[in-house]
Amino acid sequence: MIKRDDRYSAIKSMVEAGELVSFNQIFKIIPKTVVAKDLGKKVDRFNVLMTHVDEFTLQELFRIAHFCRIDEDAIIRLILHDYRDSKDGVNK
């Protein structure tokens, strides 16, 4: 069995406490290289997905939710926050 990075556990409590409200804030806690590797993605591709969050598949998002032990609704809320921010940035 592969050992899960301990930093994933911190994300759950921070989401539940309202300290993390966007998907990209996760990567202040756990490096994107760790998450990319756990997803089986190259870091370059993962960087693209982080700036274009609408290109993540639900399967990828739900796997990240599983890593963090948060439910699917929580990961969707986090992604939606970043998606709306990027959309608002285009419209300004």
Summary of the structure (lengths in Angstrom):
residues: 92
radius of gyration: 12.7
end to end distance: 47.7
largest distance: 47.7
contacts: 233
relative contact order: 0.16
helix: 73%
strand: 0%
